[in-house]
Amino acid sequence: MTTEEETQDTLSEQGHQMATNMAEVFDVSGRIWQTFLEAQMKQPVGGPVHPDPLNTFPTFAELYRTMWDNPQEVADKTIEFWSEQAALWQTSMLKLMGAKDVHDPELPHMKKGDRRFAHKEWSENALFDYIKQSYLLTSGWVQDTVGTVGEMDPKERKKAAFYTRQFVEAMNPANFFGLNPEVLEATVDQKGENLVRGLKMMLADLERGKGKLLIRQTDMDAFEVGRNTAVSEGAVIFQNEIMQLIQYAPKTEKVRSKPLLIIPPWINKYYVLDLNPKKSMVKWLVEQGHTVFMISWVNPDHRHRDKTWDSYLFEGAVTAIDKVLEETNQKSLHVASYCIGGTLTGTLLAWLGKQKDKRIASSTFFTAQLDFEDAGELQIMVDDQTLNVIDEEMDQGYMPANKMAEAFNMLRANDLIWGYVVNNYMLGKDPFPFDLLYWNADSTAMPARVHHYYLDEFYIKNNFAKGNIQVRGETVTLADIQGPVYHVATKEDHIAPVASVYRGAKEMKKADVRFIMSGSGHIAGVVNPPALEKYQFWTNPDMTHASLEDWAKDAEETAGSWWPDWDAWLKKRSGRLINAREPGATLGVIEPAPGSYVKVRFDKD
């Protein structure tokens, strides 16, 4: 057989492989549509219809009115845009014609540093380079225009900017098969097998979500709670309808007499603080000689429809405090809380302060908002109208876990949505096994009445900071919190913005507050073991500064983790050394840690 004949046979075989794979692509695509449509048909007929569930119409109506009121400013910005596009087009044409050493123009509206354009063809191929540069220029101009034209209510401006960013990120050319050189290259090289794998993965994610696309961000079979995550040794020593209480086994012969109770968020599961032995805050704390207890909240369903904020306060936090003190035979303990667990703890501490209750030796807050005047991007998605829509979605008595996950993924859509759409469904790659993303996907539901109360009283009305929150008939506010407080905010937090956390810390007028600003964000800035030698933190004992910016100007930077600083602070208030305590010595052992509540997953029902 001649070389030409061999080439023809090879091309014929490759064409056959491509045709076979594309036929399978069409088949799987049909099954995807069938699965989606069948799920839609199962939706109740005559249910509420919300053409604008996020209540964006009034915001964009206000934006358009502002633009109409400022025609000169809009015209100037439009002229700027087309001038920048002309400069970009000129440079791109030179590249297309083969000119060497052509430098991209410095354009004011050009966005920088989108890692989704890392593939070499986005820079080396003149056509794809122009597509990329034009998108970055246009998206930068759109967001700048929305964010600066005329005068708008600041909250409405933020809302317009947030949803504009969602649109801009959805329009990224990397999201489209025909515009993504990496996807086109993979499709040619693999004869379409990448698309077959990707669409099968999409079908599996659609089936897992019962008609809703649950985009996998990691290999969900690579981890298992109690096997390779949440593995710190301990025992469940108490449980009720709302929580299990875990006591961790000691790692030292002597421990400090005052125990530490951690009150985690119930929006996600507690084991972000016990991901693996290298990252576990729990493990590190017991190695420092602390007796550590953890609340593991129930993953609620219709049986918890009548649970309230007070249920989480008293059946949860207060009961846990009582049981920890009973187990350890102590009169007081330390409390540490995270995110919404910190908001709950803040209201509890204020109430205990009003009762002159002395059982809390100190309190620590991790990225916990208490003043919600400017509470970040999550606040953008909450107002009276959206709350009504949310209430209708919770008619079964709880907010489904996938709804919670969708809201958090929208905050970082480029990374947590669109990047995985391309990686999983177009490139056909399995997501990388990553314990933090497994935890992030292991979402939880929330009882309807608790969720409504949290959104209405804190995000919408900001009643705690305003002194309008009541706990068992007693009006409480931040100024009622007493005692030593260690307050941690993170510099790049998109859920609990550092300036918002600082404002809440300042309002604890009767407390002795040590405020820490950690590097990184909501998770990495908290879960930062000293051994990793990552990031840094800032301290400034002067809390009289009116703003975070002023506080930060005089703050001292320290390299590495803030954990040792916190440990030293705790130990000064932790009493004498005593013999280590075995879990359940007083209350008994129900089951080994991590317990059964944390293992309930909504996508395994």
C-alpha positions in Angstrom: 0.0 0.0 0.0 1.4 3.4 -1.0 1.9 6.3 1.4 -0.9 8.2 -0.3 -3.3 5.2 0.2 -2.3 4.9 3.9 -3.0 8.6 4.3 -6.4 8.2 2.7 -7.2 5.2 5.0 -6.1 7.2 8.0 -8.3 10.2 7.0 -11.2 7.9 6.3 -10.9 6.2 9.7 -10.6 9.6 11.4 -13.7 10.8 9.5 -15.6 7.7 10.6 -14.6 8.3 14.2 -15.8 11.9 14.0 -19.1 10.9 12.4 -19.7 8.2 15.0 -18.9 10.6 17.9 -21.1 13.3 16.4 -24.0 10.9 16.1 -23.6 10.1 19.8 -23.4 13.8 20.6 -26.8 14.2 18.9 -28.2 11.2 20.7 -27.0 12.4 24.2 -28.2 15.9 23.4 -31.7 14.5 22.7 -31.6 12.7 26.0 -30.6 15.9 27.8 -33.6 17.8 26.4 -35.9 14.9 27.2 -34.7 14.8 30.8 -35.1 18.6 31.1 -38.5 18.7 29.5 -39.8 15.8 31.6 -38.7 17.6 34.8 -40.6 20.7 33.6 -43.7 18.7 32.9 -43.7 17.5 36.5 -43.9 21.0 37.8 -47.3 21.8 39.4 -49.7 23.4 37.0 -51.0 26.8 38.0 -48.1 27.6 40.4 -46.8 31.1 40.8 -45.0 32.6 37.8 -42.4 35.3 38.4 -41.1 36.9 35.2 -38.6 38.9 37.2 -37.9 36.8 40.4 -34.8 38.8 41.2 -36.6 42.1 40.9 -34.1 43.6 38.5 -36.6 45.6 36.3 -36.9 48.6 38.6 -33.2 48.8 38.9 -32.5 48.8 35.2 -35.4 51.1 34.6 -33.7 53.5 37.0 -30.4 52.9 35.1 -31.9 53.7 31.7 -33.6 56.8 33.2 -30.2 58.0 34.5 -28.7 57.5 31.1 -31.5 59.4 29.4 -30.9 62.2 31.9 -27.2 62.4 31.0 -27.0 62.2 27.2 -23.7 64.1 26.9 -22.0 61.7 29.4 -23.3 58.7 27.5 -22.2 60.2 24.2 -18.7 60.9 25.5 -18.3 57.4 26.8 -19.6 55.9 23.5 -17.1 58.0 21.5 -14.4 56.8 23.9 -15.4 53.2 23.3 -15.4 53.4 19.5 -12.1 55.2 19.6 -10.6 52.4 21.6 -12.2 49.8 19.3 -10.6 51.6 16.3 -7.2 51.4 18.0 -7.7 47.8 18.7 -8.8 47.0 15.2 -5.8 48.8 13.7 -3.4 46.7 15.9 -5.3 43.5 15.1 -5.2 44.1 11.4 -1.4 44.5 11.5 -1.2 41.2 13.3 -3.4 39.5 10.8 -1.2 40.8 8.0 1.9 39.3 9.7 3.5 42.4 11.2 6.0 41.6 13.9 6.5 43.2 17.3 3.1 44.8 17.3 2.2 45.9 20.8 -1.4 46.0 22.1 -2.6 49.6 22.7 -3.1 50.8 26.3 -6.8 51.2 26.5 -8.5 52.6 29.6 -11.5 50.2 29.5 -9.5 47.0 28.8 -10.0 44.5 31.6 -6.9 42.5 32.6 -6.0 39.1 34.0 -8.9 36.8 32.9 -7.4 33.3 33.5 -9.9 31.7 31.2 -7.8 33.1 28.3 -4.7 31.1 29.3 -4.6 28.8 26.3 -1.8 30.0 23.9 -4.1 30.4 20.9 -5.9 33.3 22.6 -2.7 35.2 22.3 -0.7 33.7 19.4 -3.6 33.4 16.9 -4.4 36.9 15.6 -8.1 36.1 15.1 -8.7 34.7 18.6 -6.5 37.4 20.1 -8.8 40.0 18.5 -12.0 38.2 19.8 -10.4 38.1 23.3 -9.3 41.7 23.3 -12.5 43.0 21.9 -14.5 41.2 24.6 -12.2 42.5 27.3 -12.6 46.0 26.0 -16.3 45.9 25.5 -17.0 44.2 28.9 -14.8 46.7 30.7 -16.6 49.6 28.9 -20.1 48.2 29.7 -19.3 47.8 33.4 -17.6 51.2 33.6 -20.6 52.9 32.0 -23.1 51.1 34.2 -21.1 52.0 37.3 -20.4 55.7 36.6 -22.9 57.4 34.4 -25.0 60.0 36.2 -26.3 59.9 39.8 -28.1 56.8 41.2 -29.0 55.5 44.5 -25.8 53.6 45.6 -27.7 50.4 46.4 -29.5 50.4 43.0 -26.1 51.2 41.3 -24.5 48.1 43.0 -27.4 45.9 42.0 -27.2 47.1 38.3 -23.4 46.5 38.3 -23.8 43.0 39.8 -26.3 41.8 37.3 -24.4 43.5 34.4 -21.4 41.5 35.5 -23.5 38.3 35.4 -24.4 39.1 31.8 -20.9 40.1 30.8 -19.4 36.9 32.2 -22.0 34.8 30.5 -21.1 36.5 27.2 -17.4 35.5 27.5 -16.3 34.0 24.1 -14.7 31.2 26.0 -18.2 30.0 26.9 -19.1 29.3 23.2 -18.0 26.2 21.3 -17.2 28.0 18.0 -15.3 30.9 19.6 -13.1 28.9 22.0 -9.8 27.7 20.3 -9.1 25.3 23.2 -12.4 23.5 22.7 -12.0 23.5 18.9 -8.5 22.1 19.1 -9.7 19.3 21.6 -12.6 18.4 19.3 -10.4 18.0 16.3 -7.6 16.1 18.2 -10.1 13.8 19.9 -12.5 13.4 17.0 -15.4 14.7 19.1 -14.9 12.3 22.0 -14.5 15.3 24.3 -18.1 16.4 23.5 -19.4 12.9 24.0 -17.8 12.7 27.5 -18.9 16.2 28.3 -22.6 15.8 27.3 -22.8 12.5 29.2 -21.5 14.4 32.2 -24.1 17.1 31.7 -26.8 14.4 31.5 -25.6 12.9 34.7 -25.6 16.3 36.4 -29.1 17.0 35.1 -30.4 13.7 36.4 -28.6 14.3 39.8 -30.4 17.6 40.0 -33.8 16.0 39.0 -34.1 18.3 36.0 -31.9 21.2 37.3 -28.3 21.3 36.2 -26.0 20.7 39.2 -22.6 21.5 37.8 -20.0 19.4 39.5 -17.0 21.4 40.6 -15.0 18.4 41.8 -15.0 14.6 41.8 -17.9 14.0 44.2 -16.9 10.3 44.6 -13.3 11.1 45.6 -14.3 12.2 49.1 -16.4 10.9 51.9 -17.2 12.5 55.1 -15.6 10.5 57.9 -13.2 8.6 55.5 -10.9 11.3 54.1 -12.5 14.5 55.3 -13.9 15.4 58.7 -11.6 12.7 60.2 -10.5 14.3 63.5 -11.1 11.7 66.3 -13.9 12.4 68.7 -17.5 11.5 69.5 -21.0 12.7 69.4 -22.0 13.2 73.1 -25.4 14.8 72.7 -28.0 15.3 70.0 -31.5 16.7 69.5 -33.7 17.6 66.5 -31.5 20.5 65.4 -27.9 19.5 66.1 -25.3 17.0 67.2 -22.6 18.0 69.7 -19.2 16.6 68.9 -16.3 16.5 71.5 -12.9 15.9 70.0 -10.3 13.6 71.5 -7.3 15.3 73.1 -3.8 15.2 71.6 -1.9 16.4 74.7 -1.6 15.0 78.2 -2.7 18.3 79.7 -5.4 20.7 78.5 -6.6 24.1 79.4 -9.5 24.0 81.9 -11.8 26.2 79.9 -13.3 24.4 76.8 -13.9 25.9 73.4 -17.3 25.5 71.6 -17.4 26.2 67.9 -20.7 27.3 66.4 -20.4 26.9 62.6 -22.7 28.2 59.9 -25.6 26.0 58.9 -25.6 27.3 55.3 -22.7 24.9 54.8 -21.5 22.1 56.9 -19.1 22.4 59.8 -16.2 20.3 58.4 -14.7 23.2 56.5 -12.9 23.5 59.8 -11.8 19.9 59.6 -11.2 19.3 55.9 -8.2 17.1 56.3 -5.3 16.6 58.8 -3.2 19.3 57.1 -5.9 22.0 57.0 -7.9 21.1 60.1 -8.4 23.9 62.6 -9.9 21.4 64.9 -6.8 19.2 64.8 -4.5 22.2 65.3 -6.5 23.4 68.3 -6.5 20.1 70.2 -2.8 19.9 69.5 -2.4 23.2 71.3 -4.1 21.8 74.4 -7.7 23.0 73.9 -10.7 20.8 74.6 -12.8 21.4 71.5 -16.5 20.9 70.9 -18.3 21.4 67.6 -22.0 21.9 66.7 -23.0 19.8 63.7 -26.3 21.2 62.5 -29.0 19.0 61.0 -29.5 19.2 57.3 -33.2 20.1 57.5 -36.2 18.9 55.6 -40.0 19.3 55.9 -39.8 17.9 59.5 -38.1 21.2 60.5 -40.6 23.6 59.0 -41.5 25.0 62.4 -38.0 25.7 63.5 -37.2 29.4 64.1 -34.2 31.6 64.8 -34.9 31.1 68.5 -34.8 27.3 67.9 -31.2 27.6 66.6 -30.4 30.0 69.5 -31.8 27.9 72.4 -32.2 24.3 71.1 -28.9 24.8 69.3 -26.3 27.2 70.8 -27.6 27.5 74.4 -28.2 23.8 74.7 -24.7 23.1 73.4 -23.3 25.6 76.0 -25.1 23.8 78.8 -23.9 20.4 77.6 -20.3 21.5 77.2 -20.2 22.9 80.7 -21.9 19.8 82.1 -19.5 17.5 80.3 -16.4 19.4 81.5 -17.6 20.5 84.9 -16.7 24.1 84.2 -18.6 27.4 84.9 -17.6 29.1 81.7 -16.3 28.4 78.2 -15.0 30.0 75.1 -17.3 30.4 72.0 -16.1 30.7 68.5 -18.5 31.2 65.6 -18.3 31.5 61.8 -20.4 33.4 59.2 -24.1 33.1 59.9 -23.1 31.1 63.1 -21.5 34.3 64.2 -24.6 36.4 63.5 -26.6 33.9 65.6 -23.9 34.0 68.3 -23.9 37.8 68.3 -27.6 37.9 69.1 -27.1 35.3 71.8 -24.2 37.2 73.4 -26.3 40.4 73.4 -29.1 38.5 75.2 -26.8 36.9 77.7 -25.3 40.3 78.3 -28.7 41.7 79.2 -29.2 38.7 81.5 -25.8 39.3 83.2 -25.0 35.7 82.3 -21.2 35.1 82.9 -20.9 31.6 81.2 -19.0 33.0 78.2 -15.3 33.6 79.0 -14.6 35.0 75.5 -16.1 35.0 72.1 -14.4 34.7 68.7 -16.0 35.6 65.4 -14.8 34.4 62.0 -16.0 36.5 59.1 -19.3 37.2 60.9 -21.5 40.1 59.9 -23.5 41.9 62.6 -24.2 45.2 61.0 -25.8 44.7 57.6 -25.9 48.3 56.4 -23.6 47.4 53.5 -23.4 43.7 53.6 -21.9 42.8 50.2 -23.2 41.2 47.1 -25.5 38.8 48.7 -27.5 41.7 49.9 -28.1 42.7 46.3 -30.2 39.6 45.8 -32.5 40.3 48.7 -35.4 42.8 49.0 -39.1 42.6 49.9 -40.1 41.3 46.5 -37.4 38.7 46.1 -38.2 37.6 49.7 -41.8 36.9 48.7 -40.5 34.8 45.8 -38.2 32.9 48.2 -41.1 32.3 50.6 -43.1 30.6 47.7 -40.1 28.4 46.9 -40.0 27.3 50.5 -43.6 26.0 50.5 -42.4 22.6 51.6 -41.0 24.2 54.8 -37.4 24.6 53.9 -35.1 26.3 51.3 -33.7 23.5 49.1 -30.0 23.2 49.2 -29.5 23.7 45.5 -31.1 27.1 45.7 -28.6 28.1 48.4 -25.7 26.8 46.2 -26.9 28.7 43.2 -26.9 32.0 45.0 -23.3 31.6 46.3 -22.1 30.4 42.9 -23.4 33.6 41.3 -21.0 35.6 43.4 -18.1 34.1 41.5 -19.8 32.9 38.3 -16.7 33.0 36.1 -14.9 30.6 38.4 -17.8 28.5 39.9 -20.1 28.3 36.9 -18.7 29.1 33.5 -15.2 27.7 34.0 -16.8 24.3 34.8 -19.3 24.5 31.9 -16.3 24.7 29.5 -14.0 22.2 31.4 -16.7 19.6 32.0 -19.2 19.8 29.1 -17.0 21.1 26.2 -13.6 19.7 27.0 -15.0 16.6 28.6 -12.6 16.7 31.5 -13.4 15.4 34.9 -13.1 18.2 37.5 -10.0 18.0 39.7 -10.5 16.3 43.1 -10.4 19.1 45.7 -11.7 18.7 49.2 -12.7 22.4 49.6 -14.9 22.2 46.4 -16.4 18.9 47.6 -17.4 20.7 50.8 -18.7 23.7 48.8 -20.9 21.3 46.7 -22.1 19.4 49.8 -24.8 22.0 50.4 -27.4 22.2 53.0 -31.0 23.3 53.2 -32.4 25.9 55.6 -35.7 25.9 57.5 -38.2 28.3 55.9 -38.9 30.4 59.0 -35.2 30.7 59.9 -34.3 31.7 56.3 -37.0 34.3 56.1 -36.1 35.7 59.5 -32.4 35.9 58.6 -33.0 37.7 55.3 -35.7 40.0 56.6 -34.4 41.0 60.0 -30.7 41.3 59.0 -30.2 41.8 55.3 -33.3 43.9 54.6 -34.0 45.7 57.9 -30.6 45.5 59.7 -32.5 45.3 62.9 -29.7 44.0 65.1 -27.5 47.0 64.5 -30.6 49.3 64.9 -31.6 47.8 68.2 -34.8 46.3 67.0 -34.1 42.6 67.4 -35.9 40.8 70.2 -34.8 37.6 71.9 -37.5 36.1 74.2 -39.1 39.4 74.5 -35.9 41.3 75.3 -34.7 44.0 72.9 -31.0 43.5 72.2 -28.3 45.2 70.2 -24.6 45.0 69.5 -23.8 47.3 72.4 -25.1 44.6 74.8 -22.3 42.3 73.9 -19.7 42.1 76.7 -16.4 40.5 77.6 -13.3 39.7 75.5 -13.9 39.4 71.7 -11.5 38.2 69.0 -12.9 39.4 65.7 -11.5 38.1 62.4 -12.4 39.6 59.0 -10.7 38.7 55.7 -9.5 41.2 53.2 -10.9 39.7 50.0 -14.2 38.5 51.5 -17.1 38.6 49.0 -19.7 37.3 51.5 -18.9 39.2 54.6 -17.0 42.3 53.4 -14.2 43.4 55.7 -15.5 47.0 56.1 -18.9 45.6 57.1 -17.4 43.3 59.7 -15.3 46.1 61.1 -18.3 48.3 61.4 -20.1 45.6 63.5 -17.0 45.1 65.7 -16.9 48.8 66.4 -20.5 48.8 67.7 -19.6 46.4 70.5 -19.2 49.3 72.9 -19.0 47.2 76.1 -16.7 44.5 74.7 -12.9 44.4 74.7 -12.4 43.8 71.0 -9.3 42.6 69.2 -9.9 43.0 65.5 -7.8 41.1 63.0 -7.8 41.4 59.2 -6.5 38.3 57.5 -5.3 38.0 54.0 -7.3 36.1 51.3 -11.1 35.5 51.4 -14.1 34.0 53.3 -12.7 30.5 53.5 -8.9 30.6 52.8 -8.4 33.6 55.1 -9.9 31.6 58.0 -8.7 28.0 57.1 -5.1 29.0 57.0 -2.9 26.6 59.1 0.5 28.0 60.2 2.3 25.2 58.5 1.3 26.4 55.1 3.1 29.7 55.6 0.5 31.5 53.5 -1.0 35.0 53.5 -0.7 37.5 56.4 -2.8 39.4 58.9 -3.0 42.9 60.2 -3.6 44.1 63.8 -4.3 47.5 65.3 -5.6 47.7 68.9 -7.0 51.2 68.3 -10.7 50.6 67.4 -11.6 54.4 67.6 -11.0 54.8 63.9 -14.2 55.6 62.1 -13.5 53.5 59.0 -11.6 50.4 58.1 -9.4 52.4 55.8 -8.2 54.6 58.7 -7.8 51.5 60.9 -5.7 49.8 58.2 -3.4 52.8 57.7 -1.9 52.3 61.2 -2.2 48.4 61.3 0.8 46.2 61.7 1.3 43.4 59.2 2.4 40.0 60.3 3.3 37.2 57.8 1.5 33.9 57.9 -1.5 32.6 59.8 -3.4 34.4 62.6 -4.0 31.1 64.4 -1.0 31.4 66.8 -2.0 34.9 67.7 -5.5 33.7 68.5 -4.2 30.7 70.4 -2.0 33.0 72.6 -5.0 35.3 73.2 -7.2 32.3 74.1 -4.7 30.8 76.5 -4.5 34.0 78.6 -8.1 33.4 79.3 -8.3 29.6 79.5 -7.3 28.8 83.1 -4.9 26.3 84.4 -3.7 23.0 82.9 -5.6 19.9 83.9 -5.5 16.3 82.8 -6.9 15.7 79.2 -10.6 14.9 78.9 -11.9 11.9 77.0 -15.0 12.5 74.9 -18.3 11.6 76.6 -16.8 10.9 80.1 -19.9 12.5 81.7 -22.6 12.5 79.1 -21.7 9.3 77.3 -21.0 8.5 73.6 -23.8 8.3 71.0 -21.6 7.6 68.0 -18.1 8.3 66.7 -17.3 11.7 65.1 -18.2 13.1 62.6 -21.7 11.8 63.5 -24.6 11.1 61.2 -26.2 14.5 60.7 -23.3 15.8 58.7 -23.5 12.9 56.3 -27.0 13.7 55.0 -26.6 15.0 51.4 -29.5 16.6 49.4 -28.2 15.1 46.1 -28.3 11.6 47.4 -32.0 11.5 48.3 
